[in-house]
Amino acid sequence: MKLQSLLLTLLLISNMLHVSAQVLITSDLSKPGKSISNDLVGVFFEDINFAADGGLYAELIQNRSFEYHPYTDSVANVTYLTSQPLDAWSTVKRGNALFSISVKNEQPINTNNPNYLEINVLYEGSDAGIRNTGFFGIPIEEGKSYPYSVYLRSEVEIDFPVVIKLESGLLNAGSDTITGITTSWKKFEGTITSTRTNDNATLVLSSRGKGKLYVDMVSLFPYKTFKNRKNGLREDLAQSIADLKPRFLRFPGGCISHGRGIDNMYRWKETVGDVAARNPNWNLWGYHQTYGLGFYEYFLFSEDIGAIPLPVIPAGVSCQFRNREIVPMNQMQPFVDDALDLVEFANGDTSTTWGRLRAQMGHPEPFNLEYIRPKRT
C-alpha cells in the first residue's frame, strides 16, 4: 500500500544574507531503498585482558611451557620485567622433600618452545614438585574428568612414577600416575577425575624419586569444551558468542594484529600446527600469548557458529598510536606471501603445502574463506 507522502518544510536562515527560504522534500516510503547486506552484523574478537588465554581459550594452566619472559618494546626502547618464566608456578615441598627447580633451554622439545623446567630431587619426601595456579584459580567440579597432557624426560632412566593431581586448598581432589619416563621427550596424556568442587583449585606435579626430571607443556582442559573440540574453547563463553548469531567473526584483533612495532606483528603462521611447536609472543596489551588459540581454531569456531571467517593480517604497518613503524616496500614480500598462503591454508587443496597442513590438523575440507582484512592503521 502506498503511504501518504510526507511534506517537510525546512526554514533556512542565512547569517550573511538574512534571507529565509522554504524547501519542499517529498518522500515515498512505499518504495524500497538501497539493499543492505545481511552479513554486516557480526563479532570482533581481540585478545585484550586475557580474552584468549585465560578467556575464550579453554586451557586451564597459565604459562604452561615456561615461556613467559621479560620483553623489550623496541619502539619505546623500554624493557618490561613483569613477566618471568616461573609466573603462575611455585614449589611444593612436603615430608622433608629436598629439591631445586630451574628453567633450562639446552635440550628443548623444539626451537619454538625453548624453555623447560628442571626439577632436581635430592630427597623426594612425600611431595617434591611444582604447583600451577591457573588463571586466578582452576575451576573444578566434583565427578568431572579433566584431560591433561605433559611432556617429560629424565637425566637417566628412572623407575619411579610422577604424580599429577588437582588440589582443593591442601586437599587432594583427584590424581593420576605417570610411568615410563625415559631420557627422551615424551608426551603423556590422561585424565584426572575431580572429587571436589572448587573455583580456586591448583594443579600439582611431583616426583616420587630422586634425580633430575624435566617438564614442559603442562596442560589441563575442562571436561567439556565448545562442540567438544580438542584444544578447544570454553563452552559458556563460546556459546554466548554463538547465541548472538553473528554473520561474521573477525579475528584475532586490531591492535595486536599490527603490533607494537614491526617485530611484534601478529604472524598467523606461528599460530598453526602442533600446539607444542607454536611460537608464543607478547602482545601490545602487555602480556604473553601462547597461540594455543590460533588461526586454525578461529576458523573452526567460525564454522561451528555458522559465521563467515574474517581474518585480520598486518599489512606492514605497526600501530599508529604507538610510534608507528612502516615496512619498506622492498621488504613487503613476506607480508604478501602471508596473505596468499593464508588463502591456501583456508581454501587450498590438500596437495598444496598449507592445505596439507590444514588437513593434517584435522580439517581436509576447505574453510571457504571469502574475505581478508589487511590491518594497516
Residue, then its C-alpha position, 0 to 999 in steps of 0.5 A: m500500500k502506498l503511504q501518504s507522502l510526507l511534506l517537510t518544510l525546512l526554514l533556512i536562515s542565512n547569517m550573511l544574507h538574512v534571507s529565509a527560504q522554504v524547501l519542499i522534500t517529498s518522500d515515498l516510503s512505499k518504495p524500497g531503498k538501497s539493499i543492505s547486506n545481511d552479513l554486516v552484523g557480526v563479532f570482533f574478537e581481540d585478545i585484550n585482558f586475557a580474552a584468549d588465554g585465560g578467556l575464550y581459550a579453554e586451557l586451564i594452566q597459565n604459562r604452561s611451557f615456561e615461556y613467559h619472559p621479560y620483553t623489550d618494546s623496541v619502539a619505546n626502547v623500554t624493557y618490561l620485567t613483569s613477566q618471568p618464566l616461573d609466573a603462575w608456578s611455585t614449589v611444593k615441598r612436603g615430608n622433608a622433600l629436598f629439591s631445586i627447580s630451574v628453567k633450562n633451554e639446552q635440550p628443548i622439545n623444539t626451537n619454538n618452545p625453548n624453555y623447560l623446567e628442571i626439577n632436581v630431587l635430592y630427597e623426594g619426601s612425600d611431595a617434591g614438585i611444582r604447583n600451577t595456579g591457573f588463571f586466578g584459580i582452576p575451576i573444578e567440579e566434583g565427578k568431572s574428568y579433566p584431560y591433561s597432557v605433559y611432556l617429560r624426560s629424565e637425566v637417566e632412566i628412572d623407575f619411579p612414577v610422577v604424580i599429577k593431581l588437582e588440589s582443593g586448598l591442601l586437599n587432594a581432589g583427584s590424581d593420576t600416575i605417570t610411568g615410563i619416563t625415559t631420557s627422551w621427550k615424551k608426551f603423556e596424556g590422561t585424565i584426572t577425575s575431580t572429587r571436589t568442587n572448587d573455583n580456586a583449585t591448583l594443579v600439582l606435579s611431583s616426583r616420587g624419586k630422586g634425580k633430575l626430571y624435566v617438564d614442559m607443556v603442562s596442560l589441563f582442559p575442562y571436561k567439556t569444551f565448545k562442540n567438544r573440540k580438542n584444544g578447544l574453547r570454553e563452552d559458556l563463553a563460546q556459546s554466548i558468542a554463538d547465541l548472538k548469531p553473528r554473520f561474521l567473526r573477525f579475528p584475532g584483533g586490531c591492535i595486536s594484529h599490527g603490533r607494537g612495532i614491526d617485530n611484534m606483528y601478529r604472524w598467523k603462521e606461528t599460530v598453526g600446527d602442533v600446539a607444542a611447536r607454536n611460537p608464543n609472543w607478547n602482545l601490545w596489551g602487555y602480556h604473553q600469548t601462547y597461540g594455543l588459540g590460533f588461526y586454525e581454531y578461529f576458523l573452526f569456531s567460525e564454522d561451528i557458529g555458522a559465521i563467515p571467517l574474517p581474518v585480520i593480517p598486518a599489512g606492514v604497518s605497526c600501530q599508529f598510536r604507538n610510534r608507528e613503524i612502516v615496512p619498506m616496500n622492498q621488504m613487503q614480500p613476506f607480508v604478501d606471501d602471508a596473505l596468499d598462503l593464508v588463502e591456501f591454508a583456508n581454501g587450498d587443496t590438500s596437495t598444496t603445502w598449507g592445505r596439507l597442513r590444514a588437513q593434517m590438523g584435522h580439517p581436509e575440507p576447505f574453510n571457504l574463506e571469502y574475505i581478508r582484512p589487511k590491518r594497516t592503521 
